[in-house]
Amino acid sequence: MTEQKTAATFLIGELRRARTGRGMSQEDLGRAINYSGSLVSAVELGQQRPSADFLSRVDKALETGGLFGRMLEDLVSHDPTQPWLRPWLAVEREATALRQYEPLHVPGLFQTEAYARAVFASGELLEAQEVERRVAARMERQAIFARKNPPRLVAVVDEGVLRRVVGAPAVMREQLLHLARVGSEYPRVRLHVVPPSAGEYPGLNGPFVLAMLPDGNEVMYLDGQVPGEVSERAADLAWVRRVWEATLGETLTPRQSIELFREVAETWS
């Protein structure tokens, strides 16, 4: 399945390549164009639409002969599918590797349709139409596994995720058997479970994802009740990597985790 690339994501990718090709960090480029490094990061992550002035300064700093200004004028401005308000999805689609920890739910990339619907419908906080829209979007995200070269993905969940009912027992059984299938049949996916015997461990402070991009840069996503935060800040990445390593060290092996998925699935019969 071929990933659709919008004009905006093309501009973002070319901007990142041009910057790294000149050996410049985001902070370096920010100083060169009199903008903050955080704004450069926001543009490259798809969080912030670049202005004509921003790209004009980028063209001068990177000596690209007005390329990015022309791209904004001739391509991006006519593209109705710009991703500026969908920063993490743009990163996820481009990633070559993902490392994810989730203490509360099955990660979205592995959710069944019924499980996802139960998550979004909980508490009746959303209208039925919005629930269905979000379910459809979540299922669409899973298309990354149909790519010719899907990302390598290591996901860790707390065992409580397997034993907390979401929807109904039948939904849980289907979901856990699906996880067992994914862990067994997707060669680029490794699933791990943190058992209760681990006690308190750093990951319990909250879910996160680390994404490796084709240019070698790493980006992280911190989730929560409101839209999550996407960051490339070095100090934040260093801390989350430490949390990841400590959490991964508490997990069952992939084979043990698959066996546990099947075992717990039977308790939901």
C-alpha positions, 0 to 999 in steps of 0.5 A, spaced: 500 500 500 502 506 497 502 512 503 499 518 500 504 524 501 501 531 501 504 537 499 505 540 506 508 533 508 513 533 502 515 541 504 516 538 511 521 533 509 525 537 504 526 542 509 528 537 514 533 534 509 536 541 507 537 543 514 540 536 516 544 536 509 547 543 512 549 540 518 544 545 522 540 543 528 533 546 529 536 551 534 542 553 529 537 554 523 532 558 528 538 563 530 540 564 522 533 566 521 531 570 527 526 565 529 526 560 535 528 553 535 522 551 538 518 554 532 523 550 527 521 544 531 514 545 530 514 546 523 518 540 522 513 536 526 507 539 522 504 543 528 505 550 525 504 552 518 510 556 516 509 563 514 511 566 507 516 570 511 519 564 515 520 560 508 523 566 505 528 566 511 530 559 510 531 559 503 536 565 504 539 561 510 540 554 506 541 558 500 536 554 496 534 559 491 527 561 493 525 553 493 521 553 499 517 560 498 515 557 491 513 550 494 508 554 499 505 558 493 505 553 488 503 547 492 502 547 499 497 553 498 493 549 493 493 542 497 486 541 501 489 536 505 495 539 509 497 536 516 498 542 520 493 540 525 495 533 525 502 533 527 503 526 530 500 522 525 505 525 520 510 523 524 507 516 525 506 515 518 514 517 516 517 513 522 522 507 521 521 505 528 516 506 534 517 504 541 511 505 545 509 504 552 501 504 554 499 503 562 492 504 561 489 501 554 491 497 548 495 501 543 491 504 538 495 501 532 493 494 535 486 496 537 480 492 534 474 496 531 470 494 537 475 495 543 476 502 539 469 504 539 468 502 547 474 506 548 471 512 545 464 511 547 466 510 555 462 515 559 458 518 553 462 524 553 462 524 545 456 524 540 455 517 536 457 520 530 464 523 533 465 516 536 465 513 529 469 518 526 474 517 531 474 509 530 474 510 523 481 514 523 484 509 528 483 504 523 486 508 518 492 509 522 493 501 522 494 502 514 502 503 516 503 495 517 501 494 510 506 499 507 512 495 503 517 497 509 512 498 515 516 501 521 519 496 526 515 497 532 516 495 540 510 496 544 510 495 552 503 494 556 502 494 563 498 487 565 492 491 568 490 493 560 489 485 559 485 485 565 481 491 565 474 490 561 473 495 556 466 494 552 464 487 554 468 480 555 467 478 548 470 485 546 476 483 551 477 476 548 477 478 541 482 484 543 487 479 546 487 474 541 488 479 536 494 481 540 496 474 540 496 474 532 499 480 531 505 478 536 506 472 532 504 474 525 507 481 524 515 480 524 517 487 525 512 487 531 514 485 538 509 486 544 511 485 551 507 485 558 509 488 564 507 483 570 504 485 577 511 482 580 514 488 577 511 493 582 512 500 581 516 502 575 517 508 571 513 507 566 507 508 570 507 515 570 504 515 563 504 513 556 509 515 551 511 513 544 518 514 541 519 515 533 525 514 529 525 518 522 528 516 516 533 522 517 535 519 524 532 524 528 528 522 534 521 525 536 517 523 542 509 523 543 506 524 550 499 522 551 494 525 556 487 527 557 487 533 552 491 532 545 498 530 546 505 533 546 510 532 540 517 534 542 524 533 539 527 537 545 534 533 547 533 533 555 526 530 554 528 525 549 534 523 554 529 522 560 524 518 556 529 513 553 531 512 560 524 511 562 523 506 556 529 502 558 527 501 565 520 499 563 523 494 558 527 491 563 521 489 567 517 486 561 516 478 560 519 476 553 515 476 547 513 469 547 511 469 554 507 475 553 503 472 547 502 466 551 499 471 556 494 474 551 491 467 550 491 465 557 487 472 559 483 471 553 480 465 555 478 468 562 474 473 558 470 467 555 
